[in-house]
Amino acid sequence: MTLESLLDEAPSVLKELAAEFYRLGGRHMDADPRSQQTACFLVAFRSISLLSGMRCLLTPATGDAWDVVMRSVMEAQDLLLTFRFNDQGIRNSIESWFKGKNESSWKPRHKMCEKLAKLLGAGDTELAKRWSAFSALSHPTFFACQNSTVLMVNWVTGRKEDPSMTRRRTADYLVSIGKLIVTSTFDDIQQLVRLGCDMDRMPRVEPFRLAVAQIAGPILAESNQITLPPDSYRSA
């Protein structure tokens, strides 16, 4: 498979995931609209909704919109993993989240997530650092406005964007779908509550995840360094 063929496959994969979330999430919502599993499926639906709309942002002119939506995707996926921890403190946070108050219950517990990822062999994921860097590009900071200026100058003058940027966004998009598959369907991890997704009902999902890891993962790894100055985001 190629990066382009994986991109063509993405809508079908997202549709399979959404159908399974609907089947299982609906059961949990009917049984207990404020359970831990219900919270997980609500956040999973947000993740898949954002990912479904991101495909149209894979163009040179939509780089700003891409950064803003990608930050929201990262936030939702990290919160999904956070909400899956079999931990009473997390369940207390979920109770506050359901109340919809203006506090921090919607913020992912990045340290917990990073520790688990490292324990499972994923290495140093730097979730907090990368979320903070994307925040610096989502708010009207100096660096975000610089990016916007470059995009608009390209648009006005017809100057072409470096093709590697679009290729990197495509890889990032596909890897993000792969991350959603992991955070929503992996049930054999002791530290997490089970969600019970049936992989037999989603025949495209796991082959897609494996292909993304093989094809898109290395592309993203080539340019995975944060280029912002360390003092412009939370770098530690």
Number of C-alpha atoms within 10 A of each C-alpha: 10 11 17 12 9 20 16 11 15 22 14 14 22 21 15 18 26 18 13 18 24 16 12 17 25 16 14 20 17 10 11 12 15 16 15 22 22 23 24 26 24 17 22 25 19 17 23 21 14 16 22 15 10 17 17 9 19 18 16 18 17 14 17 18 14 21 20 16 18 23 19 20 24 21 20 24 26 25 24 25 24 25 26 23 21 15 13 9 10 17 17 12 17 22 16 16 18 14 10 11 10 9 9 10 19 21 14 21 17 20 13 12 20 19 14 18 16 12 11 10 8 11 12 11 14 16 19 20 17 19 20 17 21 21 21 21 23 21 13 12 13 12 16 17 15 12 14 19 12 13 19 14 11 15 14 8 8 9 12 11 15 9 10 11 15 16 18 19 22 24 24 20 24 27 19 20 24 23 18 25 20 15 21 22 19 16 16 9 11 9 12 18 18 17 21 15 18 13 15 9 12 19 12 17 23 17 11 20 22 13 17 24 17 12 17 24 17 13 19 20 12 9 12 12 9 12 8 14 10 12 8 15 17 14 15 8
